[in-house]
């Protein structure tokens, strides 16, 4: 099904996603960069299938998003999921979408592009691992994730475990405030730092459950703001990375980056790669637990949103 009338549709919806949206059933968007770039093969394909299955088992339609052969696709079939896991694809942010379309090439969508496309398609809930943010040293490098600016124009509720601790967390929270993007803690007022439940930075608002998130979404719609919403969902205590090991590995990673002379935009990729190696893969296992937990919470929110709209129609 075409996502827009005319010959040059900007995206396509899978029949499964289109039918769910038409009927007001719950749908959750999933990004593809976590599969193509965030996990090793063949573990990445197993994870992609697992994330979708978590949603299906909860009665929610998965809408994994990627650009295949120049066309943004909202919802992938089994072959599409296999392609994002097996093919070497560029990371596609919002600014890359028209270029991929012109070149008819494929790309795995980042959080920014996934949120943007989901918002355009009417998919209101999106599960990811961690949100991008303001990088340390951004006052000199101007390195800030496009995730933040995309959320300022995309009416999508993003469930994430905060941002990675290698980023500038207080600056990220300040930027979200400037962009008028609501940030709510799912059962917490302590903003999580991805691998850890707590960053030490307080957020103003906490929601108790998925229905309360749905009510915030409705309020956002009624006010006509158009921004997204960040649901900061901490990893369960028994699954977080050991804080002492986390702090030790992180300090070693920053020291290694300084010794290697890594600067600017190269710092964060260097740090993340170093952390995986230095932790013996432990950080990667926590990454997967984070993603699974966020997918489950996103499913609850999508179900609550669908039920709220059904009650309103009645």
DOMIDO-848218 format. One record per atom (N, C-alpha, C): residue in one letter; x, y, z. Coordinates in steps of 0.1 Angstrom, whole numbers, padded with zeros to 4 digits, always signed. Layout:
N
aXYZ ...
// end
This chain:
314
x+0008-0012+0000 x+0000+0000+0000 x+0009+0012+0000 x+0005+0022-0008 x+0013+0034-0009 x+0010+0043+0003 x+0021+0050+0008 x+0020+0059+0019 x+0015+0072+0015 x+0014+0075+0003 x+0009+0088-0002 x+0004+0087-0016 x-0006+0095-0020 x-0011+0093-0033 x-0001+0098-0044 x-0003+0093-0055 x+0005+0098-0066 x+0017+0088-0070 x+0024+0091-0080 x+0034+0083-0085 x+0047+0082-0076 x+0050+0093-0070 x+0062+0094-0062 x+0059+0094-0047 x+0054+0082-0042 x+0050+0081-0028 x+0063+0082-0020 x+0063+0090-0009 x+0076+0091-0001 x+0079+0079+0007 x+0070+0070+0010 x+0072+0058+0017 x+0062+0048+0014 x+0064+0036+0018 x+0053+0025+0016 x+0051+0019+0030 x+0038+0015+0032 x+0034+0008+0044 x+0032-0007+0040 x+0037-0016+0048 x+0034-0030+0046 x+0019-0032+0048 x+0013-0042+0042 x-0001-0044+0043 x-0005-0046+0057 x+0004-0053+0065 x+0001-0056+0079 x+0000-0043+0087 x+0009-0034+0085 x+0009-0022+0092 x-0002-0013+0088 x-0005-0012+0075 x-0016-0004+0070 x-0029-0008+0075 x-0031-0021+0076 x-0044-0027+0081 x-0045-0024+0096 x-0034-0025+0103 x-0035-0022+0118 x-0038-0007+0120 x-0032+0001+0113 x-0034+0016+0114 x-0049+0019+0111 x-0053+0014+0100 x-0067+0016+0095 x-0077+0012+0106 x-0074+0001+0113 x-0084-0004+0122 x-0081+0001+0137 x-0071+0010+0138 x-0068+0015+0151 x-0062+0006+0161 x-0056-0005+0156 x-0049-0015+0165 x-0035-0010+0168 x-0029-0015+0179 x-0016-0010+0183 x-0005-0014+0174 x+0004-0004+0171 x+0016-0006+0163 x+0028+0001+0169 x+0039-0006+0169 x+0051+0000+0174 x+0062+0000+0163 x+0069+0011+0161 x+0080+0013+0152 x+0093+0008+0158 x+0101+0002+0150 x+0114-0003+0154 x+0125+0002+0144 x+0136+0006+0149 x+0147+0011+0140 x+0154+0000+0134 x+0162+0003+0123 x+0170-0008+0117 x+0185-0006+0119 x+0189+0006+0123 x+0204+0008+0126 x+0209-0001+0137 x+0201-0004+0147 x+0205-0012+0158 x+0208-0026+0153 x+0201-0030+0142 x+0203-0043+0136 x+0215-0043+0127 x+0216-0033+0118 x+0226-0033+0108 x+0240-0029+0113 x+0240-0020+0123 x+0253-0015+0128 x+0255-0018+0143 x+0245-0021+0150 x+0247-0022+0165 x+0250-0036+0170 x+0248-0046+0162 x+0250-0060+0167 x+0258-0068+0156 x+0265-0078+0161 x+0273-0086+0151 x+0264-0097+0144 x+0268-0101+0133 x+0261-0111+0126 x+0265-0125+0131 x+0256-0135+0132 x+0241-0135+0128 x+0232-0131+0140 x+0239-0126+0151 x+0231-0122+0163 x+0221-0111+0160 x+0225-0103+0150 x+0216-0092+0147 x+0203-0096+0141 x+0203-0106+0132 x+0191-0111+0127 x+0182-0118+0137 x+0188-0125+0146 x+0181-0132+0157 x+0174-0121+0165 x+0181-0110+0168 x+0175-0100+0176 x+0163-0093+0169 x+0165-0090+0156 x+0154-0084+0148 x+0142-0092+0149 x+0143-0105+0147 x+0131-0114+0147 x+0125-0114+0161 x+0134-0114+0171 x+0130-0115+0185 x+0122-0102+0189 x+0127-0091+0185 x+0120-0078+0188 x+0106-0078+0182 x+0105-0082+0170 x+0092-0083+0164 x+0083-0093+0170 x+0088-0104+0175 x+0080-0115+0181 x+0075-0110+0195 x+0083-0102+0202 x+0079-0097+0215 x+0066-0089+0213 x+0066-0081+0202 x+0054-0073+0199 x+0042-0081+0195 x+0045-0090+0186 x+0034-0099+0181 x+0027-0107+0192 x+0036-0112+0201 x+0030-0120+0212 x+0022-0112+0222 x+0024-0098+0222 x+0016-0089+0230 x+0003-0084+0222 x+0002-0088+0210 x-0010-0084+0202 x-0007-0070+0195 x+0006-0067+0193 x+0010-0054+0187 x+0017-0057+0173 x+0013-0049+0164 x+0020-0050+0150 x+0033-0043+0150 x+0044-0051+0146 x+0057-0044+0145 x+0058-0037+0132 x+0065-0025+0133 x+0067-0017+0121 x+0082-0014+0120 x+0090-0024+0117 x+0104-0022+0115 x+0106-0013+0103 x+0114-0002+0104 x+0116+0008+0094 x+0130+0008+0088 x+0131+0008+0075 x+0143+0009+0067 x+0141+0014+0054 x+0151+0019+0047 x+0151+0023+0033 x+0156+0012+0024 x+0148+0006+0016 x+0153-0005+0007 x+0151-0001-0007 x+0162-0001-0014 x+0162+0003-0029 x+0156+0017-0031 x+0159+0026-0021 x+0155+0040-0023 x+0142+0043-0017 x+0134+0033-0013 x+0121+0035-0008 x+0120+0033+0007 x+0116+0043+0015 x+0114+0041+0030 x+0102+0031+0032 x+0105+0021+0040 x+0094+0011+0042 x+0090+0010+0057 x+0078+0012+0059 x+0072+0011+0072 x+0066-0002+0074 x+0074-0011+0080 x+0070-0025+0082 x+0077-0034+0071 x+0085-0044+0076 x+0092-0052+0067 x+0087-0066+0067 x+0088-0073+0055 x+0085-0087+0055 x+0098-0095+0059 x+0098-0108+0060 x+0109-0116+0064 x+0121-0113+0056 x+0120-0111+0043 x+0131-0109+0034 x+0137-0095+0037 x+0129-0085+0040 x+0134-0072+0044 x+0142-0072+0057 x+0137-0079+0066 x+0144-0081+0079 x+0157-0087+0077 x+0157-0098+0068 x+0170-0105+0065 x+0180-0095+0058 x+0175-0086+0049 x+0184-0077+0042 x+0191-0067+0052 x+0183-0062+0061 x+0190-0052+0070 x+0200-0059+0079 x+0198-0072+0081 x+0208-0079+0090 x+0220-0083+0082 x+0218-0087+0069 x+0229-0093+0061 x+0236-0083+0052 x+0230-0073+0047 x+0236-0064+0037 x+0244-0053+0045 x+0254-0048+0038 x+0262-0036+0043 x+0254-0024+0039 x+0248-0017+0048 x+0240-0006+0045 x+0245+0007+0052 x+0243+0018+0046 x+0247+0031+0052 x+0237+0034+0064 x+0241+0041+0073 x+0232+0047+0083 x+0224+0058+0077 x+0211+0057+0078 x+0203+0068+0071 x+0196+0076+0082 x+0201+0089+0083 x+0194+0099+0091 x+0184+0106+0082 x+0177+0116+0088 x+0166+0123+0081 x+0172+0129+0068 x+0184+0136+0069 x+0189+0143+0058 x+0193+0134+0046 x+0195+0121+0049 x+0200+0112+0039 x+0188+0106+0031 x+0176+0107+0036 x+0165+0101+0029 x+0163+0105+0014 x+0163+0118+0011 x+0162+0121-0003 x+0173+0117-0012 x+0185+0116-0006 x+0197+0111-0014 x+0195+0096-0017 x+0191+0088-0007 x+0189+0074-0009 x+0178+0072-0020 x+0168+0081-0019 x+0157+0079-0029 x+0162+0082-0043 x+0170+0092-0044 x+0175+0096-0058 x+0185+0085-0063 x+0193+0079-0054 x+0202+0069-0059 x+0196+0055-0059 x+0184+0054-0054 x+0177+0041-0053 x+0186+0030-0045 x+0191+0035-0035 x+0200+0026-0027 x+0194+0024-0013 x+0199+0015-0005 x+0193+0011+0008 x+0201+0017+0019 x+0194+0019+0030 x+0200+0024+0043 x+0192+0020+0055 x+0199+0018+0066 x+0193+0014+0078 x+0189+0027+0086 x+0177+0029+0090 x+0173+0042+0096 x+0178+0043+0110 x+0183+0055+0113 x+0187+0058+0127 x+0174+0061+0135 x+0176+0065+0148 x+0165+0069+0156 x+0158+0081+0150 x+0166+0091+0145 x+0160+0103+0139 x+0152+0100+0127 x+0157+0092+0118 x+0149+0089+0106 x+0137+0080+0109 x+0139+0071+0118 x+0128+0062+0122 x+0117+0070+0128 x+0120+0079+0137 x+0110+0087+0144 x+0103+0096+0133 x+0111+0102+0124 x+0105+0110+0114 x+0095+0103+0105 x+0100+0091+0100 x+0091+0083+0091 x+0079+0078+0098 x+0081+0073+0111 x+0070+0068+0118 x+0059+0079+0120 x+0064+0091+0124 x+0055+0102+0125 x+0047+0105+0113 x+0054+0105+0101 x+0047+0108+0089 x+0036+0097+0086 x+0039+0084+0090 x+0030+0073+0086 x+0019+0072+0097 x+0020+0079+0108 x+0009+0078+0118 x+0012+0067+0128 x+0024+0062+0129 x+0028+0052+0139 x+0032+0060+0151 x+0025+0059+0162 x+0027+0069+0173 x+0037+0064+0184 x+0041+0052+0184 x+0050+0047+0194 x+0062+0040+0188 x+0074+0042+0194 x+0086+0038+0188 x+0095+0033+0199 x+0101+0021+0198 x+0110+0015+0208 x+0124+0015+0202 x+0133+0020+0210 x+0147+0019+0207 x+0155+0016+0219 x+0168+0015+0218 x+0177+0012+0229 x+0180+0025+0237 x+0188+0033+0231 x+0191+0046+0237 x+0190+0057+0227 x+0186+0069+0232 x+0185+0080+0224 x+0198+0087+0222 x+0200+0093+0210 x+0212+0101+0208 x+0211+0114+0215 x+0222+0121+0217 x+0221+0133+0224 x+0232+0143+0221 x+0235+0152+0230 x+0246+0161+0229 x+0259+0154+0233 x+0269+0155+0225 x+0282+0148+0228 x+0290+0157+0237 x+0299+0150+0245 x+0308+0157+0253 x+0317+0166+0244 x+0320+0178+0248 x+0328+0187+0240 x+0320+0193+0229 x+0307+0192+0229 x+0299+0198+0218 x+0300+0213+0217 x+0305+0220+0227 x+0306+0234+0226 x+0317+0238+0216 x+0326+0229+0214 x+0337+0231+0204 x+0334+0223+0191 x+0329+0211+0192 x+0327+0203+0180 x+0313+0205+0173 x+0304+0210+0181 x+0290+0212+0176 x+0284+0198+0173 x+0288+0188+0180 x+0284+0174+0177 x+0271+0171+0186 x+0260+0171+0179 x+0247+0169+0185 x+0239+0159+0176 x+0234+0149+0182 x+0226+0139+0174 x+0214+0146+0168 x+0211+0142+0156 x+0199+0146+0149 x+0186+0140+0155 x+0188+0130+0164 x+0176+0125+0171 x+0169+0136+0178 x+0176+0145+0184 x+0169+0156+0191 x+0161+0165+0183 x+0167+0170+0172 x+0159+0179+0163 x+0148+0171+0156 x+0150+0158+0153 x+0139+0151+0147 x+0127+0149+0156 x+0130+0147+0169 x+0119+0146+0179 x+0111+0159+0180 x+0118+0170+0177 x+0111+0183+0178 x+0100+0185+0168 x+0100+0177+0157 x+0090+0178+0146 x+0083+0165+0143 x+0085+0155+0152 x+0079+0142+0149 x+0070+0138+0161 x+0057+0137+0158 x+0047+0133+0169 x+0048+0118+0173 x+0059+0114+0178 x+0061+0100+0181 x+0066+0099+0196 x+0060+0089+0203 x+0065+0086+0217 x+0076+0076+0216 x+0088+0080+0220 x+0100+0072+0219 x+0103+0066+0233 x+0104+0053+0234 x+0108+0046+0246 x+0122+0043+0245 x+0130+0049+0254 x+0145+0046+0254 x+0150+0046+0268 x+0162+0039+0270 x+0168+0039+0283 x+0177+0051+0285 x+0172+0063+0283 x+0179+0075+0284 x+0189+0076+0272 x+0201+0081+0275 x+0212+0082+0266 x+0225+0075+0272 x+0234+0071+0263 x+0246+0064+0268 x+0254+0074+0276 x+0261+0068+0286 x+0268+0076+0296 x+0280+0082+0290 x+0284+0079+0277 x+0295+0086+0271 x+0291+0099+0266 x+0278+0102+0266 x+0273+0115+0261 x+0272+0125+0273 x+0269+0138+0269 x+0267+0148+0279 x+0252+0148+0283 x+0249+0141+0294 x+0235+0139+0298 x+0229+0152+0302 x+0234+0161+0310 x+0227+0173+0314 x+0225+0182+0302 x+0235+0183+0293 x+0233+0191+0281 x+0222+0186+0272 x+0221+0172+0271 x+0210+0166+0263 x+0197+0170+0269 x+0195+0169+0282 x+0183+0172+0289 x+0179+0187+0286 x+0189+0196+0287 x+0187+0210+0284 x+0182+0212+0270 x+0188+0205+0261 x+0185+0207+0247 x+0170+0202+0244 x+0166+0191+0250 x+0153+0186+0249 x+0143+0196+0255 x+0147+0203+0266 x+0138+0213+0271 x+0137+0225+0262 x+0148+0229+0256 x+0148+0240+0246 x+0139+0237+0234 x+0139+0224+0230 x+0131+0220+0218 x+0116+0217+0222 x+0113+0219+0235 x+0099+0216+0240 x+0095+0202+0238 x+0104+0193+0239 x+0101+0178+0239 x+0099+0173+0253 x+0087+0169+0256 x+0084+0164+0270 x+0093+0151+0273 x+0098+0151+0285 x+0106+0139+0289 x+0099+0134+0302 x+0095+0122+0302 x+0089+0116+0314 x+0096+0103+0318 x+0098+0101+0331 x+0104+0089+0335 x+0093+0078+0338 x+0096+0066+0333 x+0086+0055+0334 x+0089+0049+0348 x+0082+0054+0358 x+0083+0049+0372 x+0096+0054+0379 x+0101+0065+0374 x+0113+0071+0380 x+0114+0086+0377 x+0121+0093+0385 x+0124+0107+0382 x+0139+0109+0380 x+0147+0098+0380 x+0161+0098+0378 x+0164+0093+0364 x+0169+0103+0355 x+0171+0099+0341 x+0181+0088+0340 x+0177+0077+0333 x+0187+0066+0332 x+0198+0069+0322 x+0209+0062+0324 x+0220+0064+0315 x+0224+0051+0307 x+0213+0046+0301 x+0214+0034+0292 x+0219+0022+0300 x+0232+0019+0301 x+0236+0007+0308 x+0233+0007+0323 x+0230+0019+0329 x+0227+0020+0343 x+0213+0026+0345 x+0207+0022+0356 x+0193+0027+0358 x+0193+0042+0361 x+0204+0047+0367 x+0204+0061+0371 x+0216+0068+0367 x+0214+0081+0362 x+0225+0089+0358 x+0228+0099+0369 x+0219+0101+0378 x+0221+0111+0389 x+0215+0124+0385 x+0209+0125+0373 x+0202+0137+0369 x+0187+0136+0370 x+0181+0145+0376 x+0166+0144+0379 x+0158+0150+0367 x+0147+0143+0364 x+0137+0148+0354 x+0125+0152+0362 x+0118+0162+0356 x+0107+0168+0364 x+0095+0159+0366 x+0092+0150+0356 x+0079+0143+0356 x+0081+0128+0355 x+0073+0121+0363 x+0072+0106+0362 x+0058+0102+0359 x+0057+0091+0351 x+0045+0085+0348 x+0045+0071+0355 x+0033+0067+0359 x+0032+0054+0366 x+0030+0042+0358 x+0023+0044+0346 x+0020+0033+0338 x+0018+0037+0323 x+0015+0028+0315 x+0013+0030+0300 x+0001+0039+0297 x-0010+0037+0305 x-0021+0045+0303 x-0018+0060+0305 x-0010+0063+0315 x-0007+0077+0318 x+0001+0083+0306 x+0010+0075+0300 x+0017+0079+0288 x+0007+0083+0277 x-0003+0074+0275 x-0013+0076+0265 x-0020+0089+0267 x-0023+0092+0280 x-0030+0105+0283 x-0021+0117+0280 x-0008+0116+0283 x+0001+0126+0279 x+0001+0128+0264 x+0001+0117+0256 x+0000+0118+0242 x-0012+0125+0237 x-0023+0122+0243 x-0036+0128+0239 x-0035+0143+0242 x-0030+0147+0254 x-0028+0161+0257 x-0019+0168+0247 x-0009+0162+0243 x+0000+0167+0233 x-0007+0170+0220 x-0015+0160+0216 x-0023+0162+0204 x-0033+0173+0205 x-0040+0174+0216 x-0050+0184+0218 x-0044+0199+0217 x-0032+0200+0222 x-0025+0213+0222 x-0019+0216+0209 x-0018+0206+0200 x-0013+0208+0187 x+0002+0211+0186 x+0010+0206+0196 x+0024+0209+0196 x+0032+0203+0184 x+0030+0190+0182 x+0037+0184+0171 x+0050+0177+0174 x+0055+0180+0187 x+0067+0173+0191 x+0065+0159+0195 x+0076+0152+0196 x+0076+0138+0201 x+0076+0139+0217 x+0076+0127+0223 x+0077+0125+0237 x+0087+0115+0240 x+0096+0118+0250 x+0106+0108+0254 x+0101+0101+0267 x+0100+0088+0266 x+0097+0080+0278 x+0110+0074+0282 x+0116+0079+0293 x+0129+0074+0299 x+0126+0061+0307 x+0130+0050+0302 x+0126+0037+0308 x+0139+0030+0313 x+0142+0030+0326 x+0154+0024+0331 x+0154+0009+0329 x+0165+0003+0327 x+0167-0012+0326 x+0164-0017+0340 x+0157-0029+0341 x+0155-0035+0354 x+0168-0037+0362 x+0167-0035+0375 x+0179-0035+0384 x+0188-0048+0382 x+0181-0059+0380 x+0189-0072+0379 x+0195-0074+0366 x+0193-0064+0356 x+0199-0065+0343 x+0209-0054+0340 x+0210-0044+0348 x+0219-0033+0345 x+0233-0038+0347 x+0242-0031+0340 x+0256-0034+0340 x+0261-0031+0355 x+0270-0039+0360 x+0275-0036+0373 x+0281-0022+0373 x+0276-0013+0382 x+0281+0001+0381 x+0296+0003+0383 x+0302-0005+0392 x+0317-0004+0394 x+0324-0008+0381 x+0320-0019+0374 x+0326-0023+0362 x+0324-0012+0351 x+0312-0007+0350 x+0308+0003+0341 x+0318+0015+0342 x+0319+0020+0354 x+0327+0032+0357 x+0342+0029+0353 x+0347+0017+0357 x+0361+0014+0353 x+0363+0013+0338 x+0354+0007+0331 x+0356+0005+0317 x+0354+0019+0310 x+0345+0027+0315 x+0343+0040+0308 x+0355+0049+0310 x+0361+0049+0322 x+0373+0057+0325 x+0384+0052+0316 x+0386+0039+0315 x+0396+0034+0306 x+0394+0038+0292 x+0381+0038+0287 x+0378+0041+0273 x+0382+0056+0270 x+0378+0065+0280 x+0381+0079+0277 x+0396+0081+0277 x+0403+0074+0286 x+0418+0075+0286 x+0424+0070+0273 x+0419+0059+0268 x+0424+0054+0255 x+0421+0063+0244 x+0410+0070+0244 x+0407+0079+0233 x+0416+0091+0233 x+0419+0096+0246 x+0428+0107+0247 x+0442+0103+0242 x+0447+0091+0246 x+0460+0086+0243 x+0461+0084+0228 x+0450+0080+0221 x+0450+0078+0207 x+0449+0091+0199 x+0446+0102+0206 x+0444+0114+0199 x+0431+0115+0191 x+0421+0107+0195 x+0408+0108+0189 x+0400+0120+0193 x+0395+0127+0184 x+0388+0140+0187 x+0375+0141+0179 x+0367+0151+0183 x+0355+0154+0175 x+0345+0143+0174 x+0339+0142+0162 x+0329+0132+0160 x+0334+0117+0160 x+0347+0115+0160 x+0352+0102+0160 x+0353+0096+0174 x+0351+0105+0184 x+0352+0101+0198 x+0342+0090+0202 x+0329+0093+0200 x+0319+0084+0205 x+0319+0070+0198 x+0321+0069+0185 x+0322+0056+0179 x+0334+0048+0185 x+0345+0056+0187 x+0357+0049+0193 x+0354+0044+0207 x+0347+0052+0215 x+0344+0048+0229 x+0335+0036+0229 x+0325+0036+0221 x+0315+0025+0221 x+0322+0012+0217 x+0330+0013+0206 x+0337+0001+0202 x+0347-0004+0213 x+0354+0005+0219 x+0363+0002+0229 x+0356-0005+0241 x+0344+0001+0245 x+0337-0005+0256 x+0332-0019+0254 x+0328-0022+0242 x+0324-0036+0239 x+0335-0046+0241 x+0347-0042+0235 x+0359-0050+0236 x+0364-0051+0251 x+0364-0040+0258 x+0370-0040+0271 x+0361-0047+0281 x+0348-0047+0278 x+0338-0054+0287 x+0337-0069+0284 x+0344-0073+0274 x+0343-0087+0271 x+0329-0091+0265 x+0323-0081+0259 x+0309-0083+0254 x+0298-0081+0264 x+0301-0078+0276 x+0291-0076+0286 x+0282-0065+0283 x+0288-0054+0278 x+0279-0042+0274 x+0270-0046+0263 x+0274-0054+0254 x+0265-0058+0243 x+0253-0066+0248 x+0255-0075+0258 x+0244-0083+0264 x+0234-0073+0271 x+0240-0063+0278 x+0231-0054+0284 x+0223-0046+0274 x+0230-0042+0263 x+0223-0036+0252 x+0210-0043+0248 x+0211-0056+0246 x+0200-0064+0242 x+0189-0065+0252 x+0193-0066+0265 x+0183-0065+0276 x+0175-0052+0276 x+0183-0041+0273 x+0177-0028+0273 x+0166-0027+0262 x+0170-0032+0250 x+0161-0031+0238 x+0149-0040+0241 x+0151-0052+0246 x+0139-0060+0249 x+0129-0053+0259 x+0135-0048+0269 x+0127-0041+0279 x+0119-0029+0273 x+0126-0022+0265 x+0119-0010+0259 x+0108-0014+0249 x+0111-0025+0242 x+0100-0030+0233 x+0088-0034+0240 x+0090-0041+0252 x+0078-0045+0260 x+0070-0033+0265 x+0077-0023+0270 x+0071-0011+0275 x+0064-0004+0263 x+0070-0003+0252 x+0064+0004+0240 x+0051-0004+0236 x+0051-0017+0237 x+0039-0025+0234 x+0028-0021+0244 x+0031-0019+0256 x+0021-0015+0266 x+0015-0002+0263 x+0024+0007+0259 x+0019+0021+0256 x+0011+0021+0243 x+0015+0013+0233 x+0007+0013+0221 x-0007+0007+0223 x-0007-0003+0232 x-0020-0009+0235 x-0029+0001+0243 x-0023+0008+0252 x-0030+0018+0260 x-0035+0030+0250 x-0027+0034+0241 x-0030+0044+0232 x-0042+0040+0223 x-0042+0027+0218 x-0053+0022+0210 x-0066+0021+0218 x-0065+0017+0230 x-0077+0016+0239 x-0082+0030+0242 x-0074+0040+0244 x-0078+0053+0247 x-0086+0059+0236 x-0081+0057+0224 x-0087+0062+0212 x-0100+0055+0209 x-0101+0042+0212 x-0113+0034+0210 x-0124+0040+0220 x-0120+0043+0233 x-0129+0048+0243 x-0134+0062+0238 x-0126+0070+0232 x-0130+0083+0228 x-0140+0082+0217 x-0138+0073+0208 x-0147+0071+0196 x-0161+0066+0201 x-0161+0058+0212 x-0174+0053+0217 x-0181+0065+0224 
// end
